[in-house]
Each structure stands twice: as C-alpha cells, then as structure tokens.
Amino acid sequence: MLGRLRKYLEESRQEWRHVNWPTRNEAMRLTSIVIGISLGLGLFLGLFDFIFSYLLRKFV
C-alpha cells in the first residue's frame, strides 16, 4: 500500500514538471476573459429572467 502511494506521488511529481505553466500576462489576460464572459452571461440571463417574469405576471 505504501509502495503504491510512493510510486503515485513520484509519478505525479514528474508530470508536474512537464506542465507548461502560463506566464503572468497570459494568466491575467485569460482570467479577464473568463470574468468578462461570466459577467456578460450573468447580465444576459438576468435580463432574460426579468423580462420573462414580467411577461408571465402580465399574462397569468
């Protein structure tokens, strides 16, 4: 059991070395894109919900 855990941890460490980490600028740019898309989608869905609720109250 302990041998398998050690092997797993060693292999995981080797894989971490192969990871191509983004630069700080890339990470900031991609994070900004994700935040922008999330805010845009949130506003769109909020507006859709508001309009749909208004129409339901009007006709029901």
PDB file of N, H, CA, C and O in Angstrom:
ATOM      1  N   MET A   1       0.831  -1.197   0.000  1.00  0.00           N
ATOM      2  CA  MET A   1       0.000   0.000   0.000  1.00  0.00           C
ATOM      3  C   MET A   1       0.870   1.253   0.000  1.00  0.00           C
ATOM      4  O   MET A   1       0.657   2.166  -0.798  1.00  0.00           O
ATOM      5  N   LEU A   2       1.848   1.290   0.899  1.00  0.00           N
ATOM      6  H   LEU A   2       2.021   0.548   1.547  1.00  0.00           H
ATOM      7  CA  LEU A   2       2.726   2.450   0.997  1.00  0.00           C
ATOM      8  C   LEU A   2       3.583   2.598  -0.260  1.00  0.00           C
ATOM      9  O   LEU A   2       3.884   3.711  -0.691  1.00  0.00           O
ATOM     10  N   GLY A   3       3.971   1.457  -0.842  1.00  0.00           N
ATOM     11  H   GLY A   3       3.726   0.553  -0.492  1.00  0.00           H
ATOM     12  CA  GLY A   3       4.772   1.484  -2.067  1.00  0.00           C
ATOM     13  C   GLY A   3       3.995   2.077  -3.232  1.00  0.00           C
ATOM     14  O   GLY A   3       4.545   2.832  -4.034  1.00  0.00           O
ATOM     15  N   ARG A   4       2.720   1.735  -3.324  1.00  0.00           N
ATOM     16  H   ARG A   4       2.273   1.122  -2.673  1.00  0.00           H
ATOM     17  CA  ARG A   4       1.890   2.286  -4.407  1.00  0.00           C
ATOM     18  C   ARG A   4       1.690   3.779  -4.237  1.00  0.00           C
ATOM     19  O   ARG A   4       1.693   4.524  -5.217  1.00  0.00           O
ATOM     20  N   LEU A   5       1.519   4.222  -3.004  1.00  0.00           N
ATOM     21  H   LEU A   5       1.517   3.618  -2.207  1.00  0.00           H
ATOM     22  CA  LEU A   5       1.359   5.647  -2.737  1.00  0.00           C
ATOM     23  C   LEU A   5       2.626   6.403  -3.114  1.00  0.00           C
ATOM     24  O   LEU A   5       2.559   7.465  -3.733  1.00  0.00           O
ATOM     25  N   ARG A   6       3.776   5.860  -2.742  1.00  0.00           N
ATOM     26  H   ARG A   6       3.831   4.998  -2.239  1.00  0.00           H
ATOM     27  CA  ARG A   6       5.049   6.495  -3.074  1.00  0.00           C
ATOM     28  C   ARG A   6       5.227   6.575  -4.594  1.00  0.00           C
ATOM     29  O   ARG A   6       5.647   7.607  -5.118  1.00  0.00           O
ATOM     30  N   LYS A   7       4.909   5.492  -5.297  1.00  0.00           N
ATOM     31  H   LYS A   7       4.568   4.653  -4.872  1.00  0.00           H
ATOM     32  CA  LYS A   7       5.027   5.478  -6.758  1.00  0.00           C
ATOM     33  C   LYS A   7       4.102   6.528  -7.375  1.00  0.00           C
ATOM     34  O   LYS A   7       4.496   7.249  -8.292  1.00  0.00           O
ATOM     35  N   TYR A   8       2.890   6.607  -6.875  1.00  0.00           N
ATOM     36  H   TYR A   8       2.570   6.022  -6.130  1.00  0.00           H
ATOM     37  CA  TYR A   8       1.931   7.598  -7.375  1.00  0.00           C
ATOM     38  C   TYR A   8       2.458   9.016  -7.183  1.00  0.00           C
ATOM     39  O   TYR A   8       2.388   9.838  -8.097  1.00  0.00           O
ATOM     40  N   LEU A   9       2.982   9.301  -6.001  1.00  0.00           N
ATOM     41  H   LEU A   9       3.039   8.633  -5.258  1.00  0.00           H
ATOM     42  CA  LEU A   9       3.494  10.641  -5.720  1.00  0.00           C
ATOM     43  C   LEU A   9       4.703  10.973  -6.590  1.00  0.00           C
ATOM     44  O   LEU A   9       4.832  12.105  -7.057  1.00  0.00           O
ATOM     45  N   GLU A  10       5.584  10.010  -6.812  1.00  0.00           N
ATOM     46  H   GLU A  10       5.480   9.091  -6.433  1.00  0.00           H
ATOM     47  CA  GLU A  10       6.749  10.244  -7.672  1.00  0.00           C
ATOM     48  C   GLU A  10       6.320  10.512  -9.111  1.00  0.00           C
ATOM     49  O   GLU A  10       6.840  11.421  -9.758  1.00  0.00           O
ATOM     50  N   GLU A  11       5.373   9.722  -9.610  1.00  0.00           N
ATOM     51  H   GLU A  11       4.950   8.984  -9.084  1.00  0.00           H
ATOM     52  CA  GLU A  11       4.890   9.925 -10.975  1.00  0.00           C
ATOM     53  C   GLU A  11       4.158  11.254 -11.104  1.00  0.00           C
ATOM     54  O   GLU A  11       4.272  11.929 -12.127  1.00  0.00           O
ATOM     55  N   SER A  12       3.415  11.628 -10.085  1.00  0.00           N
ATOM     56  H   SER A  12       3.322  11.079  -9.254  1.00  0.00           H
ATOM     57  CA  SER A  12       2.718  12.919 -10.109  1.00  0.00           C
ATOM     58  C   SER A  12       3.720  14.061 -10.163  1.00  0.00           C
ATOM     59  O   SER A  12       3.521  15.032 -10.893  1.00  0.00           O
ATOM     60  N   ARG A  13       4.795  13.949  -9.393  1.00  0.00           N
ATOM     61  H   ARG A  13       4.956  13.160  -8.799  1.00  0.00           H
ATOM     62  CA  ARG A  13       5.827  14.983  -9.391  1.00  0.00           C
ATOM     63  C   ARG A  13       6.476  15.109 -10.769  1.00  0.00           C
ATOM     64  O   ARG A  13       6.757  16.218 -11.224  1.00  0.00           O
ATOM     65  N   GLN A  14       6.710  13.994 -11.425  1.00  0.00           N
ATOM     66  H   GLN A  14       6.482  13.093 -11.056  1.00  0.00           H
ATOM     67  CA  GLN A  14       7.286  14.027 -12.770  1.00  0.00           C
ATOM     68  C   GLN A  14       6.333  14.706 -13.748  1.00  0.00           C
ATOM     69  O   GLN A  14       6.765  15.473 -14.609  1.00  0.00           O
ATOM     70  N   GLU A  15       5.056  14.431 -13.618  1.00  0.00           N
ATOM     71  H   GLU A  15       4.705  13.808 -12.919  1.00  0.00           H
ATOM     72  CA  GLU A  15       4.081  15.057 -14.518  1.00  0.00           C
ATOM     73  C   GLU A  15       4.014  16.562 -14.294  1.00  0.00           C
ATOM     74  O   GLU A  15       3.875  17.320 -15.255  1.00  0.00           O
ATOM     75  N   TRP A  16       4.109  17.007 -13.048  1.00  0.00           N
ATOM     76  H   TRP A  16       4.222  16.391 -12.268  1.00  0.00           H
ATOM     77  CA  TRP A  16       4.083  18.442 -12.751  1.00  0.00           C
ATOM     78  C   TRP A  16       5.224  19.161 -13.444  1.00  0.00           C
ATOM     79  O   TRP A  16       5.089  20.328 -13.813  1.00  0.00           O
ATOM     80  N   ARG A  17       6.345  18.481 -13.625  1.00  0.00           N
ATOM     81  H   ARG A  17       6.455  17.533 -13.326  1.00  0.00           H
ATOM     82  CA  ARG A  17       7.491  19.095 -14.302  1.00  0.00           C
ATOM     83  C   ARG A  17       7.226  19.297 -15.786  1.00  0.00           C
ATOM     84  O   ARG A  17       7.831  20.172 -16.405  1.00  0.00           O
ATOM     85  N   HIS A  18       6.339  18.508 -16.361  1.00  0.00           N
ATOM     86  H   HIS A  18       5.848  17.797 -15.858  1.00  0.00           H
ATOM     87  CA  HIS A  18       6.040  18.610 -17.789  1.00  0.00           C
ATOM     88  C   HIS A  18       4.972  19.650 -18.107  1.00  0.00           C
ATOM     89  O   HIS A  18       4.747  19.979 -19.272  1.00  0.00           O
ATOM     90  N   VAL A  19       4.327  20.158 -17.094  1.00  0.00           N
ATOM     91  H   VAL A  19       4.509  19.891 -16.147  1.00  0.00           H
ATOM     92  CA  VAL A  19       3.254  21.132 -17.298  1.00  0.00           C
ATOM     93  C   VAL A  19       3.843  22.435 -17.824  1.00  0.00           C
ATOM     94  O   VAL A  19       4.836  22.938 -17.299  1.00  0.00           O
ATOM     95  N   ASN A  20       3.224  22.969 -18.858  1.00  0.00           N
ATOM     96  H   ASN A  20       2.417  22.560 -19.284  1.00  0.00           H
ATOM     97  CA  ASN A  20       3.644  24.247 -19.432  1.00  0.00           C
ATOM     98  C   ASN A  20       2.785  25.339 -18.797  1.00  0.00           C
ATOM     99  O   ASN A  20       1.681  25.618 -19.263  1.00  0.00           O
ATOM    100  N   TRP A  21       3.296  25.952 -17.736  1.00  0.00           N
ATOM    101  H   TRP A  21       4.193  25.726 -17.358  1.00  0.00           H
ATOM    102  CA  TRP A  21       2.545  26.949 -16.992  1.00  0.00           C
ATOM    103  C   TRP A  21       2.481  28.259 -17.769  1.00  0.00           C
ATOM    104  O   TRP A  21       3.460  28.644 -18.408  1.00  0.00           O
ATOM    105  N   PRO A  22       1.340  28.952 -17.724  1.00  0.00           N
ATOM    106  CA  PRO A  22       1.235  30.245 -18.424  1.00  0.00           C
ATOM    107  C   PRO A  22       2.052  31.316 -17.710  1.00  0.00           C
ATOM    108  O   PRO A  22       2.315  31.236 -16.511  1.00  0.00           O
ATOM    109  N   THR A  23       2.444  32.322 -18.490  1.00  0.00           N
ATOM    110  H   THR A  23       2.230  32.387 -19.465  1.00  0.00           H
ATOM    111  CA  THR A  23       3.130  33.460 -17.885  1.00  0.00           C
ATOM    112  C   THR A  23       2.104  34.278 -17.103  1.00  0.00           C
ATOM    113  O   THR A  23       0.899  34.049 -17.210  1.00  0.00           O
ATOM    114  N   ARG A  24       2.592  35.219 -16.327  1.00  0.00           N
ATOM    115  H   ARG A  24       3.571  35.405 -16.240  1.00  0.00           H
ATOM    116  CA  ARG A  24       1.693  36.067 -15.543  1.00  0.00           C
ATOM    117  C   ARG A  24       0.758  36.845 -16.467  1.00  0.00           C
ATOM    118  O   ARG A  24      -0.433  36.967 -16.180  1.00  0.00           O
ATOM    119  N   ASN A  25       1.285  37.373 -17.573  1.00  0.00           N
ATOM    120  H   ASN A  25       2.253  37.274 -17.807  1.00  0.00           H
ATOM    121  CA  ASN A  25       0.451  38.141 -18.508  1.00  0.00           C
ATOM    122  C   ASN A  25      -0.619  37.265 -19.150  1.00  0.00           C
ATOM    123  O   ASN A  25      -1.764  37.693 -19.296  1.00  0.00           O
ATOM    124  N   GLU A  26      -0.258  36.047 -19.533  1.00  0.00           N
ATOM    125  H   GLU A  26       0.672  35.699 -19.414  1.00  0.00           H
ATOM    126  CA  GLU A  26      -1.245  35.134 -20.111  1.00  0.00           C
ATOM    127  C   GLU A  26      -2.339  34.803 -19.094  1.00  0.00           C
ATOM    128  O   GLU A  26      -3.524  34.796 -19.427  1.00  0.00           O
ATOM    129  N   ALA A  27      -1.934  34.532 -17.869  1.00  0.00           N
ATOM    130  H   ALA A  27      -0.971  34.538 -17.599  1.00  0.00           H
ATOM    131  CA  ALA A  27      -2.908  34.196 -16.825  1.00  0.00           C
ATOM    132  C   ALA A  27      -3.853  35.367 -16.561  1.00  0.00           C
ATOM    133  O   ALA A  27      -5.059  35.173 -16.412  1.00  0.00           O
ATOM    134  N   MET A  28      -3.306  36.579 -16.504  1.00  0.00           N
ATOM    135  H   MET A  28      -2.326  36.736 -16.625  1.00  0.00           H
ATOM    136  CA  MET A  28      -4.142  37.760 -16.269  1.00  0.00           C
ATOM    137  C   MET A  28      -5.107  37.984 -17.434  1.00  0.00           C
ATOM    138  O   MET A  28      -6.278  38.299 -17.220  1.00  0.00           O
ATOM    139  N   ARG A  29      -4.616  37.820 -18.665  1.00  0.00           N
ATOM    140  H   ARG A  29      -3.665  37.563 -18.838  1.00  0.00           H
ATOM    141  CA  ARG A  29      -5.463  38.022 -19.845  1.00  0.00           C
ATOM    142  C   ARG A  29      -6.593  36.993 -19.877  1.00  0.00           C
ATOM    143  O   ARG A  29      -7.755  37.344 -20.084  1.00  0.00           O
ATOM    144  N   LEU A  30      -6.246  35.733 -19.671  1.00  0.00           N
ATOM    145  H   LEU A  30      -5.302  35.448 -19.502  1.00  0.00           H
ATOM    146  CA  LEU A  30      -7.269  34.688 -19.708  1.00  0.00           C
ATOM    147  C   LEU A  30      -8.260  34.823 -18.549  1.00  0.00           C
ATOM    148  O   LEU A  30      -9.451  34.560 -18.718  1.00  0.00           O
ATOM    149  N   THR A  31      -7.780  35.227 -17.388  1.00  0.00           N
ATOM    150  H   THR A  31      -6.813  35.441 -17.251  1.00  0.00           H
ATOM    151  CA  THR A  31      -8.673  35.456 -16.249  1.00  0.00           C
ATOM    152  C   THR A  31      -9.639  36.595 -16.549  1.00  0.00           C
ATOM    153  O   THR A  31     -10.820  36.516 -16.213  1.00  0.00           O
ATOM    154  N   SER A  32      -9.139  37.651 -17.180  1.00  0.00           N
ATOM    155  H   SER A  32      -8.179  37.715 -17.453  1.00  0.00           H
ATOM    156  CA  SER A  32     -10.003  38.779 -17.553  1.00  0.00           C
ATOM    157  C   SER A  32     -11.070  38.343 -18.546  1.00  0.00           C
ATOM    158  O   SER A  32     -12.219  38.778 -18.461  1.00  0.00           O
ATOM    159  N   ILE A  33     -10.693  37.490 -19.481  1.00  0.00           N
ATOM    160  H   ILE A  33      -9.759  37.137 -19.549  1.00  0.00           H
ATOM    161  CA  ILE A  33     -11.660  36.994 -20.461  1.00  0.00           C
ATOM    162  C   ILE A  33     -12.751  36.186 -19.760  1.00  0.00           C
ATOM    163  O   ILE A  33     -13.936  36.361 -20.044  1.00  0.00           O
ATOM    164  N   VAL A  34     -12.356  35.310 -18.853  1.00  0.00           N
ATOM    165  H   VAL A  34     -11.394  35.167 -18.622  1.00  0.00           H
ATOM    166  CA  VAL A  34     -13.333  34.480 -18.130  1.00  0.00           C
ATOM    167  C   VAL A  34     -14.272  35.349 -17.299  1.00  0.00           C
ATOM    168  O   VAL A  34     -15.481  35.122 -17.285  1.00  0.00           O
ATOM    169  N   ILE A  35     -13.718  36.342 -16.607  1.00  0.00           N
ATOM    170  H   ILE A  35     -12.736  36.527 -16.618  1.00  0.00           H
ATOM    171  CA  ILE A  35     -14.553  37.239 -15.797  1.00  0.00           C
ATOM    172  C   ILE A  35     -15.502  38.030 -16.688  1.00  0.00           C
ATOM    173  O   ILE A  35     -16.677  38.187 -16.357  1.00  0.00           O
ATOM    174  N   GLY A  36     -14.999  38.532 -17.822  1.00  0.00           N
ATOM    175  H   GLY A  36     -14.044  38.405 -18.091  1.00  0.00           H
ATOM    176  CA  GLY A  36     -15.841  39.295 -18.745  1.00  0.00           C
ATOM    177  C   GLY A  36     -16.983  38.464 -19.307  1.00  0.00           C
ATOM    178  O   GLY A  36     -18.127  38.916 -19.348  1.00  0.00           O
ATOM    179  N   ILE A  37     -16.670  37.248 -19.739  1.00  0.00           N
ATOM    180  H   ILE A  37     -15.740  36.880 -19.706  1.00  0.00           H
ATOM    181  CA  ILE A  37     -17.715  36.370 -20.275  1.00  0.00           C
ATOM    182  C   ILE A  37     -18.727  36.023 -19.180  1.00  0.00           C
ATOM    183  O   ILE A  37     -19.931  35.996 -19.436  1.00  0.00           O
ATOM    184  N   SER A  38     -18.249  35.761 -17.972  1.00  0.00           N
ATOM    185  H   SER A  38     -17.271  35.783 -17.764  1.00  0.00           H
ATOM    186  CA  SER A  38     -19.153  35.426 -16.861  1.00  0.00           C
ATOM    187  C   SER A  38     -20.088  36.587 -16.543  1.00  0.00           C
ATOM    188  O   SER A  38     -21.286  36.387 -16.345  1.00  0.00           O
ATOM    189  N   LEU A  39     -19.540  37.800 -16.494  1.00  0.00           N
ATOM    190  H   LEU A  39     -18.566  37.962 -16.654  1.00  0.00           H
ATOM    191  CA  LEU A  39     -20.382  38.971 -16.227  1.00  0.00           C
ATOM    192  C   LEU A  39     -21.385  39.194 -17.355  1.00  0.00           C
ATOM    193  O   LEU A  39     -22.560  39.465 -17.104  1.00  0.00           O
ATOM    194  N   GLY A  40     -20.920  39.081 -18.595  1.00  0.00           N
ATOM    195  H   GLY A  40     -19.966  38.861 -18.799  1.00  0.00           H
ATOM    196  CA  GLY A  40     -21.816  39.267 -19.734  1.00  0.00           C
ATOM    197  C   GLY A  40     -22.943  38.248 -19.741  1.00  0.00           C
ATOM    198  O   GLY A  40     -24.104  38.596 -19.958  1.00  0.00           O
ATOM    199  N   LEU A  41     -22.601  36.997 -19.505  1.00  0.00           N
ATOM    200  H   LEU A  41     -21.658  36.714 -19.329  1.00  0.00           H
ATOM    201  CA  LEU A  41     -23.618  35.948 -19.479  1.00  0.00           C
ATOM    202  C   LEU A  41     -24.571  36.142 -18.305  1.00  0.00           C
ATOM    203  O   LEU A  41     -25.776  35.923 -18.434  1.00  0.00           O
ATOM    204  N   GLY A  42     -24.030  36.552 -17.158  1.00  0.00           N
ATOM    205  H   GLY A  42     -23.051  36.730 -17.053  1.00  0.00           H
ATOM    206  CA  GLY A  42     -24.879  36.816 -15.995  1.00  0.00           C
ATOM    207  C   GLY A  42     -25.866  37.938 -16.256  1.00  0.00           C
ATOM    208  O   GLY A  42     -27.038  37.838 -15.895  1.00  0.00           O
ATOM    209  N   LEU A  43     -25.387  39.015 -16.888  1.00  0.00           N
ATOM    210  H   LEU A  43     -24.435  39.096 -17.181  1.00  0.00           H
ATOM    211  CA  LEU A  43     -26.286  40.130 -17.221  1.00  0.00           C
ATOM    212  C   LEU A  43     -27.351  39.698 -18.227  1.00  0.00           C
ATOM    213  O   LEU A  43     -28.522  40.051 -18.094  1.00  0.00           O
ATOM    214  N   PHE A  44     -26.935  38.936 -19.229  1.00  0.00           N
ATOM    215  H   PHE A  44     -25.983  38.649 -19.337  1.00  0.00           H
ATOM    216  CA  PHE A  44     -27.887  38.458 -20.233  1.00  0.00           C
ATOM    217  C   PHE A  44     -28.962  37.588 -19.591  1.00  0.00           C
ATOM    218  O   PHE A  44     -30.151  37.780 -19.846  1.00  0.00           O
ATOM    219  N   LEU A  45     -28.549  36.634 -18.761  1.00  0.00           N
ATOM    220  H   LEU A  45     -27.583  36.479 -18.554  1.00  0.00           H
ATOM    221  CA  LEU A  45     -29.526  35.746 -18.126  1.00  0.00           C
ATOM    222  C   LEU A  45     -30.412  36.497 -17.138  1.00  0.00           C
ATOM    223  O   LEU A  45     -31.601  36.204 -17.020  1.00  0.00           O
ATOM    224  N   GLY A  46     -29.836  37.464 -16.430  1.00  0.00           N
ATOM    225  H   GLY A  46     -28.869  37.702 -16.526  1.00  0.00           H
ATOM    226  CA  GLY A  46     -30.635  38.276 -15.514  1.00  0.00           C
ATOM    227  C   GLY A  46     -31.683  39.084 -16.250  1.00  0.00           C
ATOM    228  O   GLY A  46     -32.830  39.171 -15.812  1.00  0.00           O
ATOM    229  N   LEU A  47     -31.291  39.679 -17.372  1.00  0.00           N
ATOM    230  H   LEU A  47     -30.359  39.609 -17.728  1.00  0.00           H
ATOM    231  CA  LEU A  47     -32.232  40.453 -18.176  1.00  0.00           C
ATOM    232  C   LEU A  47     -33.320  39.553 -18.747  1.00  0.00           C
ATOM    233  O   LEU A  47     -34.498  39.910 -18.728  1.00  0.00           O
ATOM    234  N   PHE A  48     -32.926  38.385 -19.256  1.00  0.00           N
ATOM    235  H   PHE A  48     -31.969  38.096 -19.272  1.00  0.00           H
ATOM    236  CA  PHE A  48     -33.894  37.432 -19.782  1.00  0.00           C
ATOM    237  C   PHE A  48     -34.878  37.011 -18.693  1.00  0.00           C
ATOM    238  O   PHE A  48     -36.082  36.944 -18.940  1.00  0.00           O
ATOM    239  N   ASP A  49     -34.381  36.731 -17.502  1.00  0.00           N
ATOM    240  H   ASP A  49     -33.403  36.786 -17.301  1.00  0.00           H
ATOM    241  CA  ASP A  49     -35.235  36.330 -16.386  1.00  0.00           C
ATOM    242  C   ASP A  49     -36.197  37.448 -16.006  1.00  0.00           C
ATOM    243  O   ASP A  49     -37.374  37.197 -15.748  1.00  0.00           O
ATOM    244  N   PHE A  50     -35.699  38.681 -15.971  1.00  0.00           N
ATOM    245  H   PHE A  50     -34.742  38.884 -16.181  1.00  0.00           H
ATOM    246  CA  PHE A  50     -36.538  39.823 -15.631  1.00  0.00           C
ATOM    247  C   PHE A  50     -37.665  39.983 -16.654  1.00  0.00           C
ATOM    248  O   PHE A  50     -38.825  40.155 -16.279  1.00  0.00           O
ATOM    249  N   ILE A  51     -37.328  39.927 -17.934  1.00  0.00           N
ATOM    250  H   ILE A  51     -36.386  39.787 -18.239  1.00  0.00           H
ATOM    251  CA  ILE A  51     -38.338  40.087 -18.991  1.00  0.00           C
ATOM    252  C   ILE A  51     -39.338  38.938 -18.951  1.00  0.00           C
ATOM    253  O   ILE A  51     -40.544  39.162 -19.055  1.00  0.00           O
ATOM    254  N   PHE A  52     -38.846  37.714 -18.803  1.00  0.00           N
ATOM    255  H   PHE A  52     -37.866  37.532 -18.719  1.00  0.00           H
ATOM    256  CA  PHE A  52     -39.723  36.553 -18.775  1.00  0.00           C
ATOM    257  C   PHE A  52     -40.667  36.617 -17.575  1.00  0.00           C
ATOM    258  O   PHE A  52     -41.854  36.321 -17.708  1.00  0.00           O
ATOM    259  N   SER A  53     -40.155  36.997 -16.415  1.00  0.00           N
ATOM    260  H   SER A  53     -39.190  37.238 -16.307  1.00  0.00           H
ATOM    261  CA  SER A  53     -41.000  37.126 -15.219  1.00  0.00           C
ATOM    262  C   SER A  53     -42.048  38.214 -15.408  1.00  0.00           C
ATOM    263  O   SER A  53     -43.203  38.041 -15.019  1.00  0.00           O
ATOM    264  N   TYR A  54     -41.654  39.324 -15.999  1.00  0.00           N
ATOM    265  H   TYR A  54     -40.716  39.465 -16.315  1.00  0.00           H
ATOM    266  CA  TYR A  54     -42.584  40.422 -16.257  1.00  0.00           C
ATOM    267  C   TYR A  54     -43.707  39.954 -17.183  1.00  0.00           C
ATOM    268  O   TYR A  54     -44.879  40.230 -16.928  1.00  0.00           O
ATOM    269  N   LEU A  55     -43.352  39.252 -18.246  1.00  0.00           N
ATOM    270  H   LEU A  55     -42.400  39.027 -18.453  1.00  0.00           H
ATOM    271  CA  LEU A  55     -44.367  38.772 -19.186  1.00  0.00           C
ATOM    272  C   LEU A  55     -45.294  37.751 -18.532  1.00  0.00           C
ATOM    273  O   LEU A  55     -46.496  37.754 -18.797  1.00  0.00           O
ATOM    274  N   LEU A  56     -44.761  36.889 -17.693  1.00  0.00           N
ATOM    275  H   LEU A  56     -43.784  36.887 -17.477  1.00  0.00           H
ATOM    276  CA  LEU A  56     -45.609  35.918 -17.006  1.00  0.00           C
ATOM    277  C   LEU A  56     -46.592  36.607 -16.065  1.00  0.00           C
ATOM    278  O   LEU A  56     -47.761  36.225 -16.003  1.00  0.00           O
ATOM    279  N   ARG A  57     -46.130  37.618 -15.332  1.00  0.00           N
ATOM    280  H   ARG A  57     -45.180  37.928 -15.382  1.00  0.00           H
ATOM    281  CA  ARG A  57     -47.033  38.355 -14.439  1.00  0.00           C
ATOM    282  C   ARG A  57     -48.102  39.085 -15.243  1.00  0.00           C
ATOM    283  O   ARG A  57     -49.240  39.215 -14.793  1.00  0.00           O
ATOM    284  N   LYS A  58     -47.744  39.555 -16.416  1.00  0.00           N
ATOM    285  H   LYS A  58     -46.819  39.450 -16.781  1.00  0.00           H
ATOM    286  CA  LYS A  58     -48.670  40.329 -17.234  1.00  0.00           C
ATOM    287  C   LYS A  58     -49.795  39.451 -17.793  1.00  0.00           C
ATOM    288  O   LYS A  58     -50.947  39.879 -17.860  1.00  0.00           O
ATOM    289  N   PHE A  59     -49.453  38.221 -18.192  1.00  0.00           N
ATOM    290  H   PHE A  59     -48.517  37.873 -18.138  1.00  0.00           H
ATOM    291  CA  PHE A  59     -50.425  37.373 -18.875  1.00  0.00           C
ATOM    292  C   PHE A  59     -51.029  36.279 -17.998  1.00  0.00           C
ATOM    293  O   PHE A  59     -51.992  35.633 -18.411  1.00  0.00           O
ATOM    294  N   VAL A  60     -50.504  36.060 -16.832  1.00  0.00           N
ATOM    295  H   VAL A  60     -49.722  36.584 -16.497  1.00  0.00           H
ATOM    296  CA  VAL A  60     -51.048  34.975 -15.997  1.00  0.00           C
ATOM    297  C   VAL A  60     -51.763  35.552 -14.802  1.00  0.00           C
ATOM    298  O   VAL A  60     -52.290  34.804 -13.978  1.00  0.00           O
TER     299      VAL A  60
END
